Amino acid sequence: MDNNNELLEELDNNTDEQTNVKTLSFTVDGIGLTRILLQKYVEDFIENKSDDIRTYACYEFLRTIEDKELEDTIDQYMINENVEAITFEDWEKDCRGMFDAISQTERFKDLVFKYQKRGYGETGCGVIDKASNTFYECKFGEHWSRVMQIVEEKHPRYASPLKLMYATHRIDEHNGVTRDEVEQFILENFELIGEQKSLDEYV
């Protein structure tokens, strides 16, 4: 009986102690939490819903970005969307806005370009215009027609001479542009991705 009284008394003491428990305050690593949620956003909303290029670029960006660079990107998102504080109450909206800001950074664009050059994407084929560091996707076997289109749209000085000289080998100059100039321009300014023939086989 005495043992039971002692046990009840001990339980009462424990209960009293529990009711007087102090609340502990925790601090959250905001950048760490942001990284986790951005990773989840890629997994849930970008992977399998975007092309491989964007998916790989997102993962590499998150894996390699420094804290300061991520903070700058978050600041840009807050400016773009006129956000006063990030609470992640609507984490999908916040992460979508952050990725909009991320996609505008030069580093993200460079990552996308890197994967384009490696032949990722829908067709694995394309043309790089080195003059503007731009990738133009195309289908297999359409590289040369894509080059002709890019020259016509982006480098009009060479468009007419290129068409004429490609059609006939008897013409060596047109509109003040020589065949050697056209060939040198093509070879120096374009790169074919996913094509078995080299550029010099076309010019």
Secondary structure by P-SEA (a helix, b strand, c coil): caaaaaaaaaaaaaaaaaaabbbbbbbbaaaaaaaaaaaaaaaccccccccaaaaaaaaaaaacccaaaaaaaaaaaaaaaccccccccaaaaaaaaaaaaaaacaaaaaaaaaaaaaccccccbbbbcccccbbbbbcccaaaaaaaaaaacccccaaaaaaaaaacccccccccccaaaaaaaaaaccccccccccccccc
